[in-house]
Amino acid sequence: MNLASRTIAALLLSFPVLAPASNEAGFTAGNDFQAVWLDGEISLNCQDSATGRSDFAVLRCEREVLDPAEFTRFKGPQVEADEVVLTATREDGSTREKSGGYDGTEGRSTGSFNLWISTLFQRPLLKMGRNVIAWALSKEGKTVAEGKFDATVTQGPDRQCRYRRTYFSSNINDCATGGSFCDRYFQDENWCL
């Protein structure tokens, strides 16, 4: 075997080894997500033991969730690092940055990142469409590794929960607003699967 043949053979044999390294960074739940609309109904019995007042309500529950997960960890290389910074550039051009601890021995973030939940105090990392995630790992403020990967969110099929569930509350106001019972309902109904 001449030198050129040995060089080509060495290059070809190295590709399977290099391919996983280039694809190893991402989310532990995967990088392809679906935004799914959930719909269902609950019955709520509310009883205020202090006043003796009671109420009953049938409430419709609706919520959009990210499947397979709204919160997930970042997985990356096993390097000596203590922090990860994720910067998402969304399809609409907007950006969102989130940071957290990193366990270099395990090759993953120490906590989960909010990918989808939007509240007064939380903003999601992802939006609908293609999200380019630039990641940087650092140790004591010095960057030790960085890269990019895509995370995609597509619209999934709507899901209707099959059963109405009944819940009981000691807060009379829950019968007017539903409180947190819709979230509990969707968990109890396994996200309408």
C-alpha positions in Angstrom: 0.0 0.0 0.0 1.5 3.3 -1.1 1.6 6.5 1.0 -1.5 8.0 -0.7 -3.6 4.9 -0.1 -2.5 4.8 3.5 -3.4 8.5 4.0 -6.8 8.0 2.4 -7.5 4.9 4.5 -6.4 6.7 7.7 -8.8 9.6 6.8 -11.7 7.3 6.1 -11.2 5.4 9.3 -11.1 8.6 11.3 -14.5 9.9 10.1 -16.6 7.6 12.3 -14.6 8.7 15.3 -14.9 12.4 14.4 -18.6 12.3 13.6 -19.9 11.7 17.1 -17.7 14.5 18.5 -19.3 17.0 16.1 -22.8 15.9 17.0 -22.4 15.3 20.7 -23.6 18.7 22.0 -27.4 19.3 22.3 -30.2 18.8 24.8 -30.7 15.6 26.7 -34.3 15.5 25.5 -33.2 15.7 21.9 -33.1 18.7 19.5 -36.4 18.2 17.7 -39.5 19.5 19.5 -43.3 19.9 18.9 -45.5 22.6 20.2 -48.7 20.7 21.1 -52.1 22.3 22.2 -53.8 20.3 25.0 -57.5 20.6 25.7 -59.7 19.0 28.4 -62.3 19.6 31.1 -62.4 19.4 34.9 -65.1 19.5 37.5 -64.1 21.5 40.6 -65.8 21.3 44.0 -64.8 24.2 46.2 -65.6 24.3 50.0 -64.5 27.1 52.3 -64.4 25.5 55.7 -64.2 28.8 57.5 -67.4 30.3 56.0 -69.2 27.1 55.0 -69.6 28.4 51.5 -69.4 25.9 48.6 -69.3 26.2 44.9 -69.1 23.9 41.9 -67.7 24.6 38.5 -66.9 22.8 35.2 -63.9 24.4 33.6 -62.2 24.0 30.2 -58.5 23.6 30.4 -56.2 24.6 27.5 -52.5 24.8 27.4 -49.6 24.6 24.9 -46.8 22.3 25.8 -43.4 21.5 24.3 -43.0 17.8 23.5 -41.0 15.9 24.6 -39.9 18.4 27.3 -40.3 22.0 28.3 -37.2 21.9 30.6 -34.1 19.9 29.8 -30.4 19.8 30.4 -27.6 20.7 28.0 -25.2 17.9 27.2 -21.7 18.6 25.9 -18.2 17.4 25.9 -16.5 16.0 29.0 -14.0 18.9 29.6 -13.0 20.7 32.7 -15.7 23.4 32.9 -17.9 24.9 35.5 -20.3 27.0 33.5 -22.3 26.8 30.2 -23.8 29.7 28.3 -26.4 29.0 25.7 -27.4 31.7 23.2 -30.3 30.9 20.9 -30.7 32.8 17.7 -34.3 32.2 16.6 -35.8 32.0 13.1 -37.3 35.5 13.6 -33.8 37.0 14.4 -34.4 37.5 18.1 -31.9 36.1 20.6 -32.1 34.7 24.1 -29.2 33.8 26.4 -29.2 31.5 29.4 -26.4 30.3 31.6 -26.0 27.6 34.3 -23.6 25.4 36.0 -21.7 22.6 34.1 -20.4 19.3 35.3 -17.5 18.5 33.0 -17.1 15.0 34.4 -20.7 14.1 33.4 -20.6 16.3 30.3 -23.9 18.0 31.0 -25.4 21.1 32.7 -26.0 20.8 36.5 -29.6 22.1 36.0 -32.3 22.2 33.4 -33.0 25.0 31.0 -36.4 26.5 30.3 -37.1 25.9 26.7 -40.7 26.9 26.4 -42.5 28.3 29.5 -43.2 32.1 29.3 -44.3 33.9 32.5 -43.9 37.2 34.1 -40.5 36.0 35.5 -39.4 33.4 32.9 -38.6 33.7 29.3 -38.1 30.6 27.1 -34.9 29.8 25.2 -36.6 28.5 22.1 -39.3 29.8 19.7 -41.2 28.2 16.9 -39.0 27.2 13.9 -35.2 26.8 13.7 -33.2 27.9 16.7 -29.4 28.0 16.3 -27.9 27.4 19.8 -24.4 28.7 20.3 -22.9 27.1 23.4 -19.7 28.0 25.3 -18.2 26.2 28.3 -15.9 28.0 30.6 -13.8 27.4 33.7 -13.4 30.3 36.1 -14.5 32.7 33.3 -12.2 31.4 30.6 -13.8 29.7 27.6 -12.6 26.1 27.2 -15.0 24.8 24.5 -17.7 26.1 22.2 -19.9 25.1 19.3 -23.3 25.3 17.8 -26.3 23.0 17.2 -29.8 23.4 15.9 -33.0 22.9 17.9 -36.2 22.9 15.9 -39.7 23.5 17.1 -42.6 22.5 14.8 -46.4 22.7 15.4 -47.6 19.3 16.5 -51.1 17.9 16.5 -53.7 19.1 19.0 -54.5 16.6 21.8 -57.9 16.2 23.5 -57.9 14.5 26.9 -60.4 11.7 27.0 -61.8 12.1 30.5 -63.1 14.8 32.7 -61.6 14.7 36.2 -63.1 15.9 39.5 -61.0 17.9 42.0 -61.7 19.3 45.4 -60.4 22.6 46.8 -60.6 24.4 50.1 -60.3 27.7 48.3 -63.7 29.0 47.1 -62.0 31.2 44.5 -60.6 28.2 42.6 -64.1 27.5 41.3 -63.9 30.9 39.5 -60.4 30.7 38.2 -59.4 27.0 38.2 -56.2 27.9 40.1 -53.4 25.4 39.3 -55.9 22.6 38.7 -55.5 22.6 34.9 -51.8 21.9 35.2 -52.5 19.1 37.6 -55.2 17.7 35.3 -52.8 17.6 32.3 -50.2 15.8 34.4 -52.8 13.4 35.8 -54.0 12.7 32.2 -50.4 12.1 31.0 -50.5 15.2 28.8 -53.5 13.8 26.9 -51.6 10.9 25.4 
